[in-house]
Amino acid sequence: MANHKSALKRIRSNETRRVRNKYQHKTTRNAIKRLRELTDKKEAEALLPSVVSMLDKLAKNNVIHANKAANLKSGLTKHVAAI
């Protein structure tokens, strides 16, 4: 167990961040799955900007690697264009 006040605070803040990151990552993964399942081009084009925004936020906060976000965005954009 931590002995210093700052270490106790670090434990609390790490847990808060971990839970928030997990929630945002899972929500983004679900949005990506939903986008890949769509067959209507208009719906997919409407959902794409929000998914791209979610990926950018995850990459900015180092929840996922920037290259992974770019790879996913590229693949999703191609998918929507091909519908």
C-alpha positions as a Markdown table, in Angstrom:
| # | Residue | x | y | z |
|---|---|---|---|---|
| 1 | Met | 0.0 | 0.0 | 0.0 |
| 2 | Ala | 1.2 | 3.5 | -0.8 |
| 3 | Asn | 2.5 | 5.5 | 2.1 |
| 4 | His | 2.6 | 9.1 | 0.7 |
| 5 | Lys | -0.4 | 11.4 | 0.2 |
| 6 | Ser | 0.6 | 12.0 | -3.4 |
| 7 | Ala | 0.9 | 8.2 | -4.1 |
| 8 | Leu | -2.6 | 7.7 | -2.8 |
| 9 | Lys | -3.9 | 10.4 | -5.0 |
| 10 | Arg | -2.1 | 9.0 | -8.0 |
| 11 | Ile | -3.8 | 5.6 | -7.3 |
| 12 | Arg | -7.2 | 7.3 | -7.3 |
| 13 | Ser | -6.6 | 9.3 | -10.4 |
| 14 | Asn | -5.2 | 6.3 | -12.3 |
| 15 | Glu | -8.3 | 4.3 | -11.5 |
| 16 | Thr | -10.5 | 7.2 | -12.7 |
| 17 | Arg | -8.6 | 7.5 | -15.9 |
| 18 | Arg | -8.5 | 3.7 | -16.5 |
| 19 | Val | -12.3 | 3.5 | -16.2 |
| 20 | Arg | -12.9 | 6.5 | -18.5 |
| 21 | Asn | -10.4 | 5.1 | -21.1 |
| 22 | Lys | -12.0 | 1.7 | -21.0 |
| 23 | Tyr | -15.5 | 3.2 | -21.5 |
| 24 | Gln | -14.4 | 5.4 | -24.4 |
| 25 | His | -12.5 | 2.6 | -26.1 |
| 26 | Lys | -15.4 | 0.2 | -25.8 |
| 27 | Thr | -17.9 | 2.8 | -27.0 |
| 28 | Thr | -15.6 | 3.5 | -30.0 |
| 29 | Arg | -15.2 | -0.2 | -30.9 |
| 30 | Asn | -19.0 | -0.6 | -30.7 |
| 31 | Ala | -19.5 | 2.4 | -33.0 |
| 32 | Ile | -17.0 | 0.9 | -35.5 |
| 33 | Lys | -18.9 | -2.4 | -35.5 |
| 34 | Arg | -22.2 | -0.6 | -36.0 |
| 35 | Leu | -20.6 | 1.4 | -39.0 |
| 36 | Arg | -19.3 | -1.8 | -40.6 |
| 37 | Glu | -22.7 | -3.5 | -40.3 |
| 38 | Leu | -24.5 | -0.7 | -42.1 |
| 39 | Thr | -25.7 | -1.3 | -45.7 |
| 40 | Asp | -27.3 | 2.1 | -46.3 |
| 41 | Lys | -24.8 | 4.6 | -47.7 |
| 42 | Lys | -26.5 | 7.7 | -46.3 |
| 43 | Glu | -26.6 | 6.3 | -42.7 |
| 44 | Ala | -22.9 | 5.2 | -43.0 |
| 45 | Glu | -21.9 | 8.7 | -44.3 |
| 46 | Ala | -23.8 | 10.3 | -41.4 |
| 47 | Leu | -22.1 | 8.0 | -38.8 |
| 48 | Leu | -18.6 | 8.2 | -40.2 |
| 49 | Pro | -17.6 | 11.7 | -38.9 |
| 50 | Ser | -18.6 | 10.8 | -35.3 |
| 51 | Val | -16.6 | 7.6 | -35.4 |
| 52 | Val | -13.6 | 9.4 | -36.9 |
| 53 | Ser | -13.8 | 12.0 | -34.1 |
| 54 | Met | -13.9 | 9.3 | -31.5 |
| 55 | Leu | -10.8 | 7.6 | -33.0 |
| 56 | Asp | -9.0 | 11.0 | -33.0 |
| 57 | Lys | -9.8 | 11.6 | -29.4 |
| 58 | Leu | -8.5 | 8.1 | -28.4 |
| 59 | Ala | -5.3 | 8.7 | -30.3 |
| 60 | Lys | -4.8 | 12.2 | -28.8 |
| 61 | Asn | -5.1 | 10.7 | -25.3 |
| 62 | Asn | -2.8 | 7.8 | -26.1 |
| 63 | Val | -5.6 | 5.2 | -25.5 |
| 64 | Ile | -4.8 | 3.8 | -28.9 |
| 65 | His | -1.7 | 4.5 | -31.1 |
| 66 | Ala | -2.0 | 7.3 | -33.7 |
| 67 | Asn | -1.1 | 4.9 | -36.5 |
| 68 | Lys | -3.9 | 2.5 | -35.5 |
| 69 | Ala | -6.4 | 5.3 | -35.5 |
| 70 | Ala | -5.2 | 6.4 | -38.9 |
| 71 | Asn | -5.4 | 2.8 | -40.2 |
| 72 | Leu | -9.0 | 2.4 | -38.8 |
| 73 | Lys | -10.1 | 5.7 | -40.3 |
| 74 | Ser | -8.7 | 4.8 | -43.7 |
| 75 | Gly | -10.4 | 1.4 | -43.7 |
| 76 | Leu | -13.7 | 2.8 | -42.6 |
| 77 | Thr | -13.6 | 5.5 | -45.2 |
| 78 | Lys | -12.9 | 3.0 | -47.9 |
| 79 | His | -15.7 | 0.8 | -46.5 |
| 80 | Val | -18.3 | 3.6 | -46.6 |
| 81 | Ala | -17.2 | 4.7 | -50.1 |
| 82 | Ala | -17.6 | 1.1 | -51.4 |
| 83 | Ile | -21.2 | 0.7 | -50.1 |
